[in-house]
Amino acid sequence: MEEIYMKSLQMIKILKIKNKREYNKIKNFYFLLNIDSLKHLTGKRNFKDIIKLANEIE
């Protein structure tokens, strides 16, 4: 689960995802977590906060 979480954040950063719609398009192709799972694991309510977090990781 941790690997998929990190992969999801990395893909947000690499592909420069800007909103939920773009994320949902790539989610199934790259086998990423859904938005609700990301919100739960990060403790963030807003997807834009998750994008900021993804851009901060290495």
N, C-alpha and C positions, 0 to 999 in steps of 0.2 A: 504494500500500500504506500509506503514511504517513497519507493522508487517511482511509482506512477504520479504521486504528488509532485515530486521534484521535476519529473519529466513534463508535467502539465505547466508548471511555472516557467521552465526553460523554454518551452515552445511558445508561450505567450511573449517572452522576451525576444526570442530569435525571429519569430514571424511578425513581430511588432503589432500584436493584436490590440485593437483600440476599443472594441465593444463586445457585448455578449453575442451579437449576431455573427461576427467574424469567428469567435471562439467556437460557437456551435457548428459552424461549417467544417472546421478542421477536427473537431472532437472525435468523431467516429473514425476518421481516416488514420489518425495517429494513436488511437486507443487511449484517450486522455480521460480524466475525471470529469464528471458533469459539473455544472456551475454550483449546484447546491452542495455537493461534496467539497468543492474547493472552499466555499464560504464557511462550511462547518470546520474544516481542518485549519483554516487560517484564522478563524474567529472574526472575520470581517463580514459586514453585511452588504457592502457595496462592491460591485465588480471592479469599479475604478480603483478602489483601494487594493484589490488583489493584483491589478495590473502594475500599480506602483511598487508593491512588494516584489513582484516578479522582476521588475527592472532593477531592483536593488541587489538581487542575488547574483552570484558569480556563475 
